[in-house]
Amino acid sequence: MAEMSEEHKETGKETEKIPTNEGRVEQTAAQMDAAAAEAARAKSAVKITQFVDYIYWIIMALIVVRFTFKLIGANVENALVKLLYSISDPFVNLFRGIVGEITTSGTSIIEISSIIALLIIWLLYHAILKLIVVLRSK
């Protein structure tokens, strides 16, 4: 089974010839394909998770800035404030009316619906991440 090659005769080391088996080669190719598919699935799961992260942080930032503007009584006639309110309205309006707003001195408003939106969106974000992990493992 073990033969001495010309190179190894001088050093006294033996080399073994490994028998080739077509079944083993096919199995190895199938394993490589499965590993490649798993790597591609992992890469796509990472990309999806990154996308979800970006969307989550953008929405959260919009709502936090909206809450802050309402709290400090920002001028609603300002173009930036109008833009921010119009972009964040779809996320906050879902929760408007659950609890009323608290008006403090002057134009300052504690918008409870923004806080509820932050909480619900945070819960949805973590549920989506768990779902991605579960779907990736299948």
DODO-797830 format. One record per atom (N, C-alpha, C): residue number from 0; residue in three letters; atom name; x, y, z. Coordinates in nm, 2 decimals, padded with zeros to 4 digits. Last residue first. Layout:
> NUM_ALA_CA_X_Y_Z $
...
END
This chain:
> 137_LYS_N_-03.37_02.73_00.85 $
> 137_LYS_CA_-03.44_02.62_00.78 $
> 137_LYS_C_-03.37_02.58_00.65 $
> 136_SER_N_-03.24_02.94_00.95 $
> 136_SER_CA_-03.20_02.81_01.00 $
> 136_SER_C_-03.27_02.70_00.93 $
> 135_ARG_N_-03.37_03.16_00.83 $
> 135_ARG_CA_-03.23_03.12_00.79 $
> 135_ARG_C_-03.19_02.99_00.83 $
> 134_LEU_N_-03.60_03.17_00.98 $
> 134_LEU_CA_-03.61_03.13_00.84 $
> 134_LEU_C_-03.47_03.10_00.78 $
> 133_VAL_N_-03.50_03.25_01.23 $
> 133_VAL_CA_-03.57_03.13_01.22 $
> 133_VAL_C_-03.57_03.08_01.07 $
> 132_VAL_N_-03.38_03.50_01.16 $
> 132_VAL_CA_-03.30_03.40_01.22 $
> 132_VAL_C_-03.37_03.26_01.20 $
> 131_ILE_N_-03.61_03.64_01.08 $
> 131_ILE_CA_-03.50_03.62_00.99 $
> 131_ILE_C_-03.41_03.51_01.03 $
> 130_LEU_N_-03.75_03.64_01.32 $
> 130_LEU_CA_-03.81_03.57_01.21 $
> 130_LEU_C_-03.70_03.54_01.10 $
> 129_LYS_N_-03.59_03.81_01.47 $
> 129_LYS_CA_-03.60_03.67_01.51 $
> 129_LYS_C_-03.66_03.59_01.40 $
> 128_LEU_N_-03.63_04.05_01.33 $
> 128_LEU_CA_-03.50_03.99_01.33 $
> 128_LEU_C_-03.50_03.85_01.38 $
> 127_ILE_N_-03.91_04.09_01.37 $
> 127_ILE_CA_-03.86_04.06_01.24 $
> 127_ILE_C_-03.72_04.00_01.24 $
> 126_ALA_N_-03.90_04.13_01.65 $
> 126_ALA_CA_-03.98_04.02_01.60 $
> 126_ALA_C_-03.93_03.98_01.46 $
> 125_HIS_N_-03.76_04.37_01.66 $
> 125_HIS_CA_-03.70_04.25_01.72 $
> 125_HIS_C_-03.77_04.12_01.67 $
> 124_TYR_N_-03.94_04.54_01.52 $
> 124_TYR_CA_-03.81_04.52_01.48 $
> 124_TYR_C_-03.74_04.40_01.53 $
> 123_LEU_N_-04.17_04.53_01.69 $
> 123_LEU_CA_-04.17_04.47_01.56 $
> 123_LEU_C_-04.04_04.45_01.50 $
> 122_LEU_N_-04.06_04.67_01.91 $
> 122_LEU_CA_-04.11_04.53_01.93 $
> 122_LEU_C_-04.11_04.46_01.79 $
> 121_TRP_N_-04.02_04.92_01.80 $
> 121_TRP_CA_-03.91_04.84_01.86 $
> 121_TRP_C_-03.94_04.70_01.87 $
> 120_ILE_N_-04.28_04.99_01.73 $
> 120_ILE_CA_-04.18_04.97_01.62 $
> 120_ILE_C_-04.06_04.89_01.67 $
> 119_ILE_N_-04.38_05.01_01.99 $
> 119_ILE_CA_-04.44_04.91_01.90 $
> 119_ILE_C_-04.34_04.88_01.79 $
> 118_LEU_N_-04.22_05.23_02.09 $
> 118_LEU_CA_-04.23_05.10_02.16 $
> 118_LEU_C_-04.28_04.99_02.06 $
> 117_LEU_N_-04.28_05.44_01.91 $
> 117_LEU_CA_-04.14_05.39_01.93 $
> 117_LEU_C_-04.14_05.25_01.99 $
> 116_ALA_N_-04.56_05.46_01.95 $
> 116_ALA_CA_-04.50_05.42_01.82 $
> 116_ALA_C_-04.36_05.37_01.83 $
> 115_ILE_N_-04.56_05.56_02.21 $
> 115_ILE_CA_-04.62_05.43_02.18 $
> 115_ILE_C_-04.57_05.38_02.05 $
> 114_ILE_N_-04.44_05.81_02.16 $
> 114_ILE_CA_-04.38_05.71_02.25 $
> 114_ILE_C_-04.43_05.57_02.23 $
> 113_SER_N_-04.63_05.92_01.99 $
> 113_SER_CA_-04.49_05.90_01.94 $
> 113_SER_C_-04.42_05.80_02.03 $
> 112_SER_N_-04.85_05.94_02.16 $
> 112_SER_CA_-04.86_05.85_02.04 $
> 112_SER_C_-04.72_05.82_01.98 $
> 111_ILE_N_-04.78_06.14_02.33 $
> 111_ILE_CA_-04.78_06.00_02.38 $
> 111_ILE_C_-04.78_05.90_02.27 $
> 110_GLU_N_-04.62_06.42_02.31 $
> 110_GLU_CA_-04.70_06.34_02.22 $
> 110_GLU_C_-04.68_06.19_02.26 $
> 109_ILE_N_-04.64_06.70_02.48 $
> 109_ILE_CA_-04.58_06.57_02.50 $
> 109_ILE_C_-04.67_06.47_02.42 $
> 108_ILE_N_-04.58_07.02_02.35 $
> 108_ILE_CA_-04.67_06.90_02.36 $
> 108_ILE_C_-04.59_06.78_02.38 $
> 107_SER_N_-04.56_07.37_02.38 $
> 107_SER_CA_-04.50_07.24_02.40 $
> 107_SER_C_-04.60_07.13_02.42 $
> 106_THR_N_-04.67_07.62_02.35 $
> 106_THR_CA_-04.69_07.53_02.24 $
> 106_THR_C_-04.62_07.39_02.26 $
> 105_GLY_N_-04.75_07.69_02.68 $
> 105_GLY_CA_-04.74_07.74_02.54 $
> 105_GLY_C_-04.77_07.64_02.44 $
> 104_SER_N_-04.67_07.41_02.89 $
> 104_SER_CA_-04.68_07.56_02.87 $
> 104_SER_C_-04.66_07.60_02.72 $
> 103_THR_N_-04.82_07.12_02.76 $
> 103_THR_CA_-04.76_07.19_02.87 $
> 103_THR_C_-04.77_07.34_02.84 $
> 102_THR_N_-05.05_06.88_02.68 $
> 102_THR_CA_-05.00_07.01_02.64 $
> 102_THR_C_-04.94_07.08_02.77 $
> 101_ILE_N_-05.04_06.56_02.59 $
> 101_ILE_CA_-05.03_06.64_02.71 $
> 101_ILE_C_-04.97_06.78_02.66 $
> 100_GLU_N_-05.28_06.38_02.39 $
> 100_GLU_CA_-05.15_06.45_02.41 $
> 100_GLU_C_-05.16_06.53_02.53 $
> 99_GLY_N_-05.44_06.06_02.49 $
> 99_GLY_CA_-05.44_06.20_02.44 $
> 99_GLY_C_-05.30_06.26_02.46 $
> 98_VAL_N_-05.41_05.74_02.35 $
> 98_VAL_CA_-05.40_05.83_02.47 $
> 98_VAL_C_-05.38_05.97_02.42 $
> 97_ILE_N_-05.51_05.67_02.10 $
> 97_ILE_CA_-05.51_05.57_02.21 $
> 97_ILE_C_-05.50_05.65_02.34 $
> 96_GLY_N_-05.48_05.89_01.93 $
> 96_GLY_CA_-05.62_05.86_01.99 $
> 96_GLY_C_-05.62_05.75_02.09 $
> 95_ARG_N_-05.24_05.74_01.72 $
> 95_ARG_CA_-05.30_05.86_01.77 $
> 95_ARG_C_-05.45_05.83_01.82 $
> 94_PHE_N_-05.12_05.53_01.60 $
> 94_PHE_CA_-05.14_05.52_01.75 $
> 94_PHE_C_-05.20_05.65_01.81 $
> 93_LEU_N_-05.10_05.60_01.34 $
> 93_LEU_CA_-05.16_05.47_01.37 $
> 93_LEU_C_-05.20_05.46_01.52 $
> 92_ASN_N_-04.95_05.83_01.34 $
> 92_ASN_CA_-05.10_05.84_01.33 $
> 92_ASN_C_-05.17_05.71_01.36 $
> 91_VAL_N_-04.68_05.76_01.33 $
> 91_VAL_CA_-04.74_05.80_01.46 $
> 91_VAL_C_-04.89_05.80_01.45 $
> 90_PHE_N_-04.63_05.68_01.07 $
> 90_PHE_CA_-04.59_05.59_01.18 $
> 90_PHE_C_-04.66_05.63_01.31 $
> 89_PRO_N_-04.73_05.89_00.91 $
> 89_PRO_CA_-04.79_05.76_00.89 $
> 89_PRO_C_-04.75_05.66_01.01 $
> 88_ASP_N_-04.57_06.12_01.01 $
> 88_ASP_CA_-04.71_06.10_01.04 $
> 88_ASP_C_-04.77_05.96_01.02 $
> 87_SER_N_-04.31_06.15_00.92 $
> 87_SER_CA_-04.33_06.07_01.04 $
> 87_SER_C_-04.48_06.05_01.07 $
> 86_ILE_N_-04.34_06.33_00.70 $
> 86_ILE_CA_-04.28_06.20_00.68 $
> 86_ILE_C_-04.31_06.10_00.80 $
> 85_SER_N_-04.47_06.55_00.82 $
> 85_SER_CA_-04.54_06.48_00.71 $
> 85_SER_C_-04.48_06.34_00.68 $
> 84_TYR_N_-04.27_06.63_01.00 $
> 84_TYR_CA_-04.41_06.59_01.05 $
> 84_TYR_C_-04.48_06.51_00.94 $
> 83_LEU_N_-04.06_06.70_00.83 $
> 83_LEU_CA_-04.05_06.60_00.93 $
> 83_LEU_C_-04.18_06.54_00.97 $
> 82_LEU_N_-04.19_06.91_00.69 $
> 82_LEU_CA_-04.14_06.79_00.62 $
> 82_LEU_C_-04.12_06.68_00.71 $
> 81_LYS_N_-04.23_07.10_00.89 $
> 81_LYS_CA_-04.35_07.04_00.81 $
> 81_LYS_C_-04.31_06.91_00.74 $
> 80_VAL_N_-03.97_07.15_00.97 $
> 80_VAL_CA_-04.06_07.09_01.06 $
> 80_VAL_C_-04.18_07.02_00.99 $
> 79_LEU_N_-03.87_07.27_00.73 $
> 79_LEU_CA_-03.81_07.14_00.78 $
> 79_LEU_C_-03.90_07.07_00.88 $
> 78_ALA_N_-04.04_07.50_00.72 $
> 78_ALA_CA_-04.04_07.40_00.61 $
> 78_ALA_C_-03.98_07.26_00.66 $
> 77_ASN_N_-04.24_07.62_00.98 $
> 77_ASN_CA_-04.11_07.60_00.93 $
> 77_ASN_C_-04.11_07.48_00.83 $
> 76_GLU_N_-04.49_07.61_01.11 $
> 76_GLU_CA_-04.48_07.67_00.98 $
> 76_GLU_C_-04.34_07.66_00.91 $
> 75_VAL_N_-04.45_07.51_01.36 $
> 75_VAL_CA_-04.51_07.42_01.26 $
> 75_VAL_C_-04.51_07.48_01.12 $
> 74_ASN_N_-04.18_07.55_01.56 $
> 74_ASN_CA_-04.27_07.63_01.47 $
> 74_ASN_C_-04.32_07.54_01.36 $
> 73_ALA_N_-04.16_07.34_01.85 $
> 73_ALA_CA_-04.11_07.39_01.72 $
> 73_ALA_C_-04.22_07.46_01.64 $
> 72_GLY_N_-04.18_07.27_02.12 $
> 72_GLY_CA_-04.27_07.36_02.06 $
> 72_GLY_C_-04.22_07.42_01.93 $
> 71_ILE_N_-04.04_07.07_02.24 $
> 71_ILE_CA_-03.99_07.21_02.25 $
> 71_ILE_C_-04.07_07.31_02.19 $
> 70_LEU_N_-04.21_06.85_02.17 $
> 70_LEU_CA_-04.18_06.88_02.31 $
> 70_LEU_C_-04.13_07.03_02.33 $
> 69_LYS_N_-04.20_06.85_01.90 $
> 69_LYS_CA_-04.32_06.87_01.96 $
> 69_LYS_C_-04.30_06.92_02.11 $
> 68_PHE_N_-03.92_06.79_01.87 $
> 68_PHE_CA_-03.98_06.91_01.81 $
> 68_PHE_C_-04.11_06.95_01.88 $
> 67_THR_N_-03.92_06.53_01.99 $
> 67_THR_CA_-03.84_06.64_02.05 $
> 67_THR_C_-03.89_06.78_02.00 $
> 66_PHE_N_-04.08_06.39_01.82 $
> 66_PHE_CA_-04.12_06.40_01.96 $
> 66_PHE_C_-04.05_06.52_02.02 $
> 65_ARG_N_-03.92_06.41_01.59 $
> 65_ARG_CA_-04.06_06.46_01.59 $
> 65_ARG_C_-04.10_06.49_01.73 $
> 64_VAL_N_-03.70_06.27_01.67 $
> 64_VAL_CA_-03.69_06.41_01.63 $
> 64_VAL_C_-03.82_06.48_01.64 $
> 63_VAL_N_-03.82_06.02_01.70 $
> 63_VAL_CA_-03.75_06.08_01.81 $
> 63_VAL_C_-03.74_06.23_01.79 $
> 62_ILE_N_-03.91_05.96_01.44 $
> 62_ILE_CA_-04.00_05.98_01.55 $
> 62_ILE_C_-03.94_06.05_01.67 $
> 61_LEU_N_-03.66_05.96_01.30 $
> 61_LEU_CA_-03.77_06.05_01.26 $
> 61_LEU_C_-03.87_06.07_01.37 $
> 60_ALA_N_-03.53_05.74_01.43 $
> 60_ALA_CA_-03.48_05.88_01.43 $
> 60_ALA_C_-03.58_05.98_01.40 $
> 59_MET_N_-03.70_05.53_01.36 $
> 59_MET_CA_-03.68_05.57_01.50 $
> 59_MET_C_-03.63_05.71_01.51 $
> 58_ILE_N_-03.66_05.52_01.08 $
> 58_ILE_CA_-03.79_05.55_01.14 $
> 58_ILE_C_-03.78_05.60_01.28 $
> 57_ILE_N_-03.38_05.47_01.07 $
> 57_ILE_CA_-03.44_05.59_01.01 $
> 57_ILE_C_-03.57_05.62_01.07 $
> 56_TRP_N_-03.37_05.22_01.20 $
> 56_TRP_CA_-03.30_05.34_01.26 $
> 56_TRP_C_-03.35_05.47_01.20 $
> 55_TYR_N_-03.52_05.06_01.03 $
> 55_TYR_CA_-03.56_05.07_01.17 $
> 55_TYR_C_-03.50_05.20_01.22 $
> 54_ILE_N_-03.38_05.07_00.79 $
> 54_ILE_CA_-03.51_05.12_00.79 $
> 54_ILE_C_-03.56_05.15_00.93 $
> 53_TYR_N_-03.14_04.95_00.88 $
> 53_TYR_CA_-03.14_05.08_00.82 $
> 53_TYR_C_-03.28_05.14_00.83 $
> 52_ASP_N_-03.23_04.69_00.96 $
> 52_ASP_CA_-03.16_04.78_01.05 $
> 52_ASP_C_-03.17_04.92_01.00 $
> 51_VAL_N_-03.32_04.58_00.72 $
> 51_VAL_CA_-03.41_04.60_00.82 $
> 51_VAL_C_-03.36_04.70_00.93 $
> 50_PHE_N_-03.07_04.57_00.59 $
> 50_PHE_CA_-03.17_04.65_00.53 $
> 50_PHE_C_-03.28_04.69_00.64 $
> 49_GLN_N_-02.94_04.38_00.75 $
> 49_GLN_CA_-02.88_04.52_00.74 $
> 49_GLN_C_-02.99_04.61_00.68 $
> 48_THR_N_-03.10_04.16_00.70 $
> 48_THR_CA_-03.09_04.22_00.84 $
> 48_THR_C_-03.03_04.36_00.83 $
> 47_ILE_N_-03.04_04.12_00.43 $
> 47_ILE_CA_-03.18_04.15_00.48 $
> 47_ILE_C_-03.18_04.21_00.62 $
> 46_LYS_N_-02.77_04.06_00.45 $
> 46_LYS_CA_-02.81_04.17_00.37 $
> 46_LYS_C_-02.95_04.22_00.41 $
> 45_VAL_N_-02.78_03.82_00.60 $
> 45_VAL_CA_-02.71_03.94_00.66 $
> 45_VAL_C_-02.75_04.07_00.58 $
> 44_ALA_N_-02.92_03.66_00.43 $
> 44_ALA_CA_-02.98_03.69_00.56 $
> 44_ALA_C_-02.91_03.81_00.62 $
> 43_SER_N_-02.73_03.64_00.23 $
> 43_SER_CA_-02.86_03.71_00.20 $
> 43_SER_C_-02.93_03.74_00.33 $
> 42_LYS_N_-02.53_03.49_00.36 $
> 42_LYS_CA_-02.50_03.63_00.31 $
> 42_LYS_C_-02.63_03.71_00.28 $
> 41_ALA_N_-02.67_03.26_00.41 $
> 41_ALA_CA_-02.62_03.34_00.53 $
> 41_ALA_C_-02.59_03.48_00.48 $
> 40_ARG_N_-02.71_03.17_00.15 $
> 40_ARG_CA_-02.82_03.20_00.24 $
> 40_ARG_C_-02.78_03.28_00.36 $
> 39_ALA_N_-02.44_03.13_00.08 $
> 39_ALA_CA_-02.52_03.23_00.00 $
> 39_ALA_C_-02.65_03.27_00.09 $
> 38_ALA_N_-02.37_02.93_00.25 $
> 38_ALA_CA_-02.30_03.06_00.26 $
> 38_ALA_C_-02.38_03.16_00.19 $
> 37_GLU_N_-02.54_02.73_00.17 $
> 37_GLU_CA_-02.56_02.78_00.30 $
> 37_GLU_C_-02.49_02.91_00.32 $
> 36_ALA_N_-02.44_02.69_-00.09 $
> 36_ALA_CA_-02.58_02.73_-00.07 $
> 36_ALA_C_-02.60_02.79_00.07 $
> 35_ALA_N_-02.19_02.59_-00.02 $
> 35_ALA_CA_-02.20_02.72_-00.10 $
> 35_ALA_C_-02.34_02.77_-00.09 $
> 34_ALA_N_-02.26_02.36_00.11 $
> 34_ALA_CA_-02.19_02.46_00.18 $
> 34_ALA_C_-02.20_02.60_00.11 $
> 33_ALA_N_-02.37_02.22_-00.11 $
> 33_ALA_CA_-02.45_02.25_00.01 $
> 33_ALA_C_-02.39_02.36_00.09 $
> 32_ASP_N_-02.15_02.20_-00.28 $
> 32_ASP_CA_-02.27_02.27_-00.32 $
> 32_ASP_C_-02.36_02.31_-00.20 $
> 31_MET_N_-01.99_02.04_-00.11 $
> 31_MET_CA_-01.94_02.17_-00.15 $
> 31_MET_C_-02.06_02.26_-00.20 $
> 30_GLN_N_-02.14_01.81_-00.11 $
> 30_GLN_CA_-02.12_01.88_00.02 $
> 30_GLN_C_-02.07_02.02_-00.01 $
> 29_ALA_N_-02.13_01.74_-00.37 $
> 29_ALA_CA_-02.26_01.77_-00.32 $
> 29_ALA_C_-02.24_01.85_-00.19 $
> 28_ALA_N_-01.85_01.69_-00.39 $
> 28_ALA_CA_-01.91_01.79_-00.47 $
> 28_ALA_C_-02.05_01.84_-00.42 $
> 27_THR_N_-01.84_01.47_-00.22 $
> 27_THR_CA_-01.77_01.59_-00.19 $
> 27_THR_C_-01.82_01.71_-00.26 $
> 26_GLN_N_-01.99_01.29_-00.37 $
> 26_GLN_CA_-02.04_01.33_-00.23 $
> 26_GLN_C_-01.97_01.46_-00.19 $
> 25_GLU_N_-01.83_01.26_-00.59 $
> 25_GLU_CA_-01.96_01.31_-00.60 $
> 25_GLU_C_-02.02_01.36_-00.47 $
> 24_VAL_N_-01.61_01.14_-00.46 $
> 24_VAL_CA_-01.59_01.26_-00.53 $
> 24_VAL_C_-01.73_01.33_-00.55 $
> 23_ARG_N_-01.72_00.90_-00.37 $
> 23_ARG_CA_-01.67_01.00_-00.27 $
> 23_ARG_C_-01.65_01.13_-00.34 $
> 22_GLY_N_-01.79_00.78_-00.61 $
> 22_GLY_CA_-01.89_00.81_-00.52 $
> 22_GLY_C_-01.85_00.92_-00.42 $
> 21_GLU_N_-01.53_00.73_-00.72 $
> 21_GLU_CA_-01.62_00.83_-00.79 $
> 21_GLU_C_-01.74_00.87_-00.69 $
> 20_ASN_N_-01.24_00.73_-00.55 $
> 20_ASN_CA_-01.37_00.66_-00.56 $
> 20_ASN_C_-01.47_00.76_-00.61 $
> 19_THR_N_-00.90_00.66_-00.54 $
> 19_THR_CA_-01.01_00.75_-00.58 $
> 19_THR_C_-01.14_00.67_-00.60 $
> 18_PRO_N_-00.68_00.59_-00.27 $
> 18_PRO_CA_-00.77_00.54_-00.38 $
> 18_PRO_C_-00.88_00.64_-00.41 $
> 17_ILE_N_-00.38_00.74_-00.22 $
> 17_ILE_CA_-00.52_00.74_-00.18 $
> 17_ILE_C_-00.61_00.69_-00.29 $
> 16_LYS_N_-00.08_00.61_-00.14 $
> 16_LYS_CA_-00.16_00.64_-00.25 $
> 16_LYS_C_-00.31_00.63_-00.20 $
> 15_GLU_N_00.15_00.76_00.09 $
> 15_GLU_CA_00.04_00.66_00.06 $
> 15_GLU_C_-00.04_00.71_-00.06 $
> 14_THR_N_00.50_00.76_00.13 $
> 14_THR_CA_00.37_00.83_00.09 $
> 14_THR_C_00.27_00.72_00.06 $
> 13_GLU_N_00.76_00.77_00.36 $
> 13_GLU_CA_00.67_00.70_00.28 $
> 13_GLU_C_00.55_00.78_00.24 $
> 12_LYS_N_01.10_00.88_00.39 $
> 12_LYS_CA_00.96_00.90_00.41 $
> 12_LYS_C_00.88_00.82_00.31 $
> 11_GLY_N_01.37_00.87_00.33 $
> 11_GLY_CA_01.32_00.76_00.40 $
> 11_GLY_C_01.17_00.78_00.44 $
> 10_THR_N_01.50_01.05_00.17 $
> 10_THR_CA_01.47_01.09_00.30 $
> 10_THR_C_01.42_00.98_00.39 $
> 9_GLU_N_01.52_00.90_-00.07 $
> 9_GLU_CA_01.64_00.95_-00.01 $
> 9_GLU_C_01.62_00.99_00.14 $
> 8_LYS_N_01.27_00.83_-00.12 $
> 8_LYS_CA_01.36_00.72_-00.09 $
> 8_LYS_C_01.49_00.77_-00.02 $
> 7_HIS_N_01.13_01.05_-00.19 $
> 7_HIS_CA_01.13_01.02_-00.05 $
> 7_HIS_C_01.22_00.90_-00.01 $
> 6_GLU_N_01.18_01.07_-00.46 $
> 6_GLU_CA_01.22_01.18_-00.37 $
> 6_GLU_C_01.23_01.14_-00.23 $
> 5_GLU_N_01.06_00.83_-00.55 $
> 5_GLU_CA_01.21_00.86_-00.57 $
> 5_GLU_C_01.26_00.97_-00.48 $
> 4_SER_N_00.85_00.69_-00.30 $
> 4_SER_CA_00.87_00.76_-00.43 $
> 4_SER_C_01.02_00.79_-00.44 $
> 3_MET_N_00.75_00.39_-00.19 $
> 3_MET_CA_00.85_00.49_-00.17 $
> 3_MET_C_00.87_00.56_-00.30 $
> 2_GLU_N_00.42_00.31_-00.09 $
> 2_GLU_CA_00.53_00.30_-00.18 $
> 2_GLU_C_00.63_00.41_-00.15 $
> 1_ALA_N_00.18_00.12_00.08 $
> 1_ALA_CA_00.27_00.24_00.08 $
> 1_ALA_C_00.39_00.22_-00.01 $
> 0_MET_N_00.08_-00.12_00.00 $
> 0_MET_CA_00.00_00.00_00.00 $
> 0_MET_C_00.09_00.12_00.00 $
END
